[in-house]
Each structure stands twice: as structure tokens, then as C-alpha cells.
């Protein structure tokens, strides 16, 4: 009898092992992160496959919303969805409201901007880029009203995220963020925007610092002498002097742009332009910084 039982005993360990191995298979495949959850351990393949189905619609191809007074009532519900695809759709609707029905978006604009910031932090590139594109249209539609107290804090967070996204390695996200930052500068009054950008021109991250410097230079180029004085001419040239020694060429080039803009405005009505500029720099900067400033403008 012992010999007859041995094959049965030997077969026992193999029988339960098969279902144990199979029960682990569907768990990781079916699990999907919710919108807003930054799961760095998530396998990239499922996200990339779904991201490819998202259409990036240019502003020119967006159409007005039919029955906007009714659709605005469900906008927040879509933005609050845990389904990131629905959030993308809602962000595209935000863009349509901004372009064609902006008055309806005003009461919920701060909420919308908070969602846009959250979407930019999401690891899904499609959600991030759609939010950046929404920022582009928000800047064009609302302009200086974004400086209002109701949306100022949300705008600060949005600005930081745009600078961070413009600094990252994903080219199609980086390029969209650059385009949006440029539109921001063109759409908003330079002085209050410059006051928000100034802190980022000394940011610890050199890429963020460089992107901020580019926006600062673009702002300064739009200002006249009086606007520069309102900001502070000395503060402006000191910021430029610091950026001239930056690690990144992009920041240094932006600094040269700042210097030339200030020089042209400050010496516009002066006959002895270089002498006037030299005296200004020597009075307000260290000798080595003053020398750098004069060297940049000497070819003008």
C-alpha cells in the first residue's frame, strides 16, 4: 500500500501551485491610477497606449459650444472626474469657453486654474499638455484680469508649473510650455508680470531660472523708461548682471537682452549714450558688473 500512495503524495505539491501563479496575473494589468495620483511605479505602456488616442486641438480649430449656458453647469463635474480622459475633454471645453464664452467662465476661473495646475503635475503627458494648451487660451482670453485677487494665487502656481514644464526633457511638452509662456508675456501687462517673474529669475533650478530669464527679457523689451523706473532700474540691471554669469547660455542670452533694452530706454534722449550708461552702471554696480554692462552695449 505504501508503494501505491507514493505517486499520489508526489503529485500533491504541483496541484495547488498552478492557481497561485495565475491569480497574480490580472492584478497589475487591471489596476489604473486615478487622475491626480502621481504613481511613479506605474508601467508606462498602458498610459502611452491610451495617451495616443487624445487629440491635441489647436485653438484655431476649436468650435463654440452649443448651449453654453447649460454646458457650463456640468463643467466642474467633468474637471473633478477621476477619469483622466474626461478631465482632458473638460479642459478642452474650458478652452472653448475661454475663446467663445469667456463671461460664463469667470465665476469658476480660479477653480479651473487649480485643476490646470493639478493636471500639469500629472505623469500622463496627454493630460499635462492639454492643460498647458488650456493655459495658452486662458492667457489670451483673460489677460490682466488674472492679476485680480480672486485668481492671483492660482496664477502664481500656474506660472511655476509652466516654467517647470518648459524646463523638462519631453520635447513636445517643453515646446508647448515655451509657446504658452511667450503668449503670457504678449497678453499681460509687463510690470505686474515682471514682479511675479522676478523670484524665478534666481530659482535654484538652473533650467527654471533660464526660462524665467527669457520671459523677464521679453517683458522688459515691452517696457518704456517710465515702466522700468516703476519697477526699479537698479534692481533690473542688478538682476541682469547676476544672470550674465549664469551657468546656462539661455539665461546669459536673456540677460544680454535685458541689458540692451534698459540701455536703449535709458539713453534714448542722450547725445553721449555710452558715457551716460557708463556713469549709471558705475554708480549702481560693482566694477566688474559695470564693465560687463558697458561691454555689451559698446557695439550699439
C-alpha positions as CSV (number, residue, x, y, z in Angstrom):
1,X,0.0,0.0,0.0
2,X,2.9,2.4,0.7
3,X,4.2,2.0,-2.8
4,X,0.7,2.8,-4.2
5,X,0.4,6.0,-2.2
6,X,3.8,7.5,-3.1
7,X,2.8,8.7,-6.6
8,X,-0.2,10.4,-5.1
9,X,1.9,12.2,-2.4
10,X,4.4,13.3,-5.0
11,X,1.6,14.8,-7.1
12,X,0.2,17.0,-4.2
13,X,2.7,19.9,-4.3
14,X,2.2,20.5,-8.0
15,X,-1.6,20.8,-7.9
16,X,-2.1,23.9,-5.8
17,X,0.8,25.8,-7.4
18,X,-0.8,26.5,-10.7
19,X,-3.7,28.6,-9.5
20,X,-1.4,30.5,-7.1
21,X,0.7,31.7,-10.0
22,X,-2.3,32.6,-12.2
23,X,-4.1,34.7,-9.6
24,X,-1.3,37.3,-9.7
25,X,-1.5,38.0,-13.4
26,X,-4.7,40.2,-13.7
27,X,-4.0,42.4,-10.7
28,X,-1.2,44.6,-12.1
29,X,-2.8,44.7,-15.6
30,X,-6.2,45.9,-14.5
31,X,-5.1,48.4,-11.9
32,X,-5.1,52.0,-13.2
33,X,-4.1,55.2,-11.4
34,X,-6.7,57.9,-10.7
35,X,-6.4,61.4,-12.0
36,X,-4.0,63.4,-9.8
37,X,-2.2,60.3,-8.4
38,X,1.5,60.5,-9.4
39,X,2.4,56.8,-9.3
40,X,6.0,56.6,-10.5
41,X,5.8,52.8,-10.3
42,X,3.1,52.6,-12.9
43,X,4.2,50.8,-16.1
44,X,4.4,53.3,-18.9
45,X,2.9,51.1,-21.7
46,X,-0.8,51.3,-20.8
47,X,-0.5,55.1,-20.3
48,X,1.3,55.6,-23.6
49,X,-1.3,53.5,-25.5
50,X,-4.2,55.5,-24.2
51,X,-2.4,58.8,-24.5
52,X,-2.1,58.2,-28.2
53,X,-5.8,58.5,-28.6
54,X,-6.0,62.0,-27.3
55,X,-6.3,64.7,-29.9
56,X,-4.4,67.9,-29.4
57,X,-6.7,70.5,-31.0
58,X,-5.2,73.9,-32.0
59,X,-7.0,77.0,-30.8
60,X,-7.9,77.8,-34.4
61,X,-9.8,74.6,-34.7
62,X,-11.9,74.8,-31.6
63,X,-15.5,75.5,-32.1
64,X,-18.1,77.4,-30.0
65,X,-20.1,75.4,-27.5
66,X,-23.8,74.8,-28.4
67,X,-26.0,75.8,-25.5
68,X,-23.1,77.1,-23.3
69,X,-25.4,78.2,-20.5
70,X,-26.4,74.6,-19.9
71,X,-22.9,73.1,-20.5
72,X,-21.2,75.4,-18.0
73,X,-23.3,73.7,-15.2
74,X,-21.6,70.4,-15.8
75,X,-18.1,71.7,-16.4
76,X,-16.9,71.4,-12.8
77,X,-18.2,67.8,-12.6
78,X,-16.0,66.9,-15.6
79,X,-13.0,68.7,-14.2
80,X,-13.4,66.8,-10.9
81,X,-13.6,63.4,-12.6
82,X,-11.2,60.6,-11.6
83,X,-11.2,59.6,-15.2
84,X,-8.3,61.5,-16.7
85,X,-9.7,61.2,-20.2
86,X,-12.9,63.0,-19.1
87,X,-10.6,65.7,-17.5
88,X,-8.9,66.2,-20.8
89,X,-12.3,66.6,-22.5
90,X,-13.3,69.1,-19.9
91,X,-10.1,71.1,-20.3
92,X,-10.8,71.3,-24.0
93,X,-14.2,72.6,-23.1
94,X,-12.5,75.2,-20.8
95,X,-10.6,76.3,-23.9
96,X,-13.8,76.7,-25.9
97,X,-15.5,78.6,-23.1
98,X,-12.4,80.9,-22.8
99,X,-12.4,81.6,-26.6
100,X,-16.1,82.0,-27.2
101,X,-18.0,82.3,-23.9
102,X,-15.4,83.8,-21.5
103,X,-18.0,85.6,-19.4
104,X,-19.5,82.3,-18.3
105,X,-16.1,81.0,-17.2
106,X,-15.4,84.0,-14.9
107,X,-17.2,82.7,-11.7
108,X,-15.3,79.4,-11.8
109,X,-12.0,80.6,-13.2
110,X,-10.0,80.1,-10.0
111,X,-11.3,76.5,-9.7
112,X,-10.4,75.9,-13.4
113,X,-6.8,77.2,-12.8
114,X,-6.4,75.0,-9.8
115,X,-7.4,71.9,-11.8
116,X,-5.0,73.0,-14.6
117,X,-2.1,73.1,-12.1
118,X,-3.0,69.7,-10.8
119,X,-3.2,68.3,-14.4
120,X,0.3,69.7,-15.2
121,X,1.7,67.8,-12.2
122,X,0.1,64.5,-13.5
123,X,2.6,62.0,-15.0
124,X,0.3,61.5,-18.1
125,X,1.8,63.6,-20.9
126,X,-1.6,63.9,-22.6
127,X,-3.2,65.5,-19.6
128,X,-0.2,67.7,-18.9
129,X,-0.1,69.0,-22.5
130,X,-3.8,69.6,-22.7
131,X,-3.6,71.7,-19.5
132,X,-0.7,73.7,-21.0
133,X,-2.8,74.3,-24.1
134,X,-5.7,75.5,-21.9
135,X,-3.3,78.0,-20.2
136,X,-2.5,79.4,-23.6
137,X,-6.2,80.2,-24.3
138,X,-6.8,81.4,-20.8
139,X,-4.0,84.0,-21.1
140,X,-5.3,85.2,-24.4
141,X,-8.9,85.4,-23.2
142,X,-8.5,87.0,-19.7
143,X,-5.2,88.9,-19.8
144,X,-4.6,91.2,-16.9
145,X,-7.7,90.1,-15.1
146,X,-5.6,87.1,-13.9
147,X,-3.8,89.5,-11.6
148,X,-7.1,90.1,-9.7
149,X,-7.0,88.9,-6.1
150,X,-9.5,86.1,-6.8
151,X,-7.1,84.4,-9.2
152,X,-3.7,85.8,-8.3
153,X,-2.7,82.8,-6.1
154,X,-3.8,80.3,-8.7
155,X,-1.9,82.2,-11.4
156,X,1.3,82.1,-9.3
157,X,1.1,78.3,-9.1
158,X,0.3,78.1,-12.8
159,X,3.3,80.2,-13.7
160,X,5.6,78.0,-11.7
161,X,4.3,74.8,-13.4
162,X,4.7,76.3,-16.8
163,X,8.3,77.2,-16.0
164,X,8.9,73.7,-14.7
165,X,7.3,72.1,-17.8
166,X,9.3,74.3,-20.1
167,X,12.4,73.1,-18.3
168,X,11.8,69.3,-18.7
169,X,13.1,66.9,-21.3
170,X,9.9,65.8,-23.0
171,X,10.2,67.9,-26.2
172,X,6.5,68.2,-27.1
173,X,5.6,69.3,-23.6
174,X,8.5,71.7,-23.4
175,X,7.8,73.3,-26.7
176,X,4.1,73.8,-25.8
177,X,5.1,75.4,-22.4
178,X,7.5,77.7,-24.2
179,X,4.8,78.8,-26.6
180,X,2.4,79.4,-23.7
181,X,4.9,81.4,-21.7
182,X,5.5,83.6,-24.8
183,X,1.8,84.1,-25.2
184,X,1.6,85.0,-21.5
185,X,4.1,87.8,-22.0
186,X,2.4,89.1,-25.0
187,X,-1.1,89.0,-23.3
188,X,-0.3,90.6,-19.9
189,X,0.9,94.0,-18.9
190,X,4.7,93.7,-18.3
191,X,5.2,95.4,-15.0
192,X,2.9,93.2,-12.8
193,X,4.1,90.1,-14.7
194,X,7.7,91.1,-14.1
195,X,7.0,91.4,-10.4
196,X,5.8,87.8,-10.4
197,X,8.7,86.5,-12.5
198,X,11.5,88.2,-10.6
199,X,11.6,85.5,-7.9
200,X,12.1,82.7,-10.5
201,X,15.0,84.6,-12.1
202,X,17.0,83.5,-9.1
203,X,15.4,80.0,-8.7
204,X,17.6,77.2,-7.5
205,X,16.9,75.1,-10.6
206,X,19.1,76.5,-13.4
207,X,16.6,75.5,-16.1
208,X,13.7,77.2,-14.4
209,X,16.0,80.2,-13.9
210,X,16.8,80.3,-17.6
211,X,13.2,80.0,-18.7
212,X,12.2,82.8,-16.3
213,X,15.0,84.9,-17.6
214,X,13.7,84.6,-21.1
215,X,10.2,85.7,-20.0
216,X,11.8,88.6,-18.0
217,X,13.7,89.8,-21.0
218,X,10.6,89.7,-23.2
219,X,8.7,91.7,-20.5
220,X,11.5,94.3,-20.3
221,X,11.6,94.7,-24.1
222,X,7.9,95.8,-24.0
223,X,8.5,98.5,-21.3
224,X,9.4,102.1,-21.7
225,X,11.7,104.0,-19.4
226,X,8.9,105.0,-17.1
227,X,7.8,101.5,-16.7
228,X,11.3,100.4,-16.0
229,X,11.6,103.1,-13.3
230,X,8.4,101.9,-11.7
231,X,9.9,98.5,-11.4
232,X,13.3,99.9,-10.4
233,X,16.1,100.5,-12.9
234,X,18.8,99.5,-10.4
235,X,17.0,96.3,-9.4
236,X,16.6,95.5,-13.1
237,X,20.2,95.9,-14.1
238,X,21.4,94.0,-11.0
239,X,19.2,91.1,-11.9
240,X,20.6,91.2,-15.4
241,X,24.2,91.3,-14.0
242,X,23.6,88.2,-12.0
243,X,22.1,86.4,-15.0
244,X,25.1,87.3,-17.1
245,X,27.2,84.9,-15.0
246,X,24.6,82.1,-15.1
247,X,25.6,78.5,-16.0
248,X,23.2,78.2,-18.9
249,X,23.6,80.1,-22.2
250,X,19.9,80.6,-22.5
251,X,19.9,82.6,-19.3
252,X,23.0,84.6,-20.3
253,X,21.5,85.5,-23.7
254,X,18.3,86.6,-22.0
255,X,20.4,88.8,-19.6
256,X,22.0,90.5,-22.6
257,X,18.6,91.2,-24.0
258,X,17.6,92.8,-20.7
259,X,20.7,95.0,-20.7
260,X,20.2,96.2,-24.2
261,X,16.5,97.0,-23.5
262,X,17.4,99.1,-20.5
263,X,20.3,100.8,-22.3
264,X,18.2,101.8,-25.2
265,X,15.4,103.2,-23.0
266,X,17.8,105.0,-20.6
267,X,19.9,106.6,-23.2
268,X,17.2,107.3,-25.8
269,X,17.4,111.1,-25.5
270,X,21.1,111.3,-24.6
271,X,23.7,112.5,-27.0
272,X,26.6,110.8,-25.2
273,X,24.9,107.5,-24.8
274,X,28.0,105.4,-23.8
275,X,29.2,108.0,-21.2
276,X,25.7,108.3,-19.7
277,X,25.4,104.5,-19.5
278,X,28.9,104.1,-18.0
279,X,28.1,106.6,-15.3
280,X,24.9,104.9,-14.4
281,X,26.5,101.4,-14.2
282,X,29.5,102.6,-12.2
283,X,27.2,104.4,-9.8
284,X,25.0,101.3,-9.1
285,X,27.0,98.2,-9.8
286,X,30.3,96.6,-8.7
287,X,33.2,97.4,-11.0
288,X,33.2,94.0,-12.7
289,X,29.5,94.1,-13.3
290,X,29.6,97.6,-14.7
291,X,32.4,96.6,-17.0
292,X,30.2,93.7,-18.3
293,X,27.3,96.0,-18.9
294,X,29.4,98.5,-20.9
295,X,31.0,95.7,-22.9
296,X,27.5,94.5,-24.1
297,X,26.4,98.0,-25.2
298,X,29.6,99.2,-26.7
299,X,28.7,97.9,-30.1
300,X,25.4,99.8,-30.2
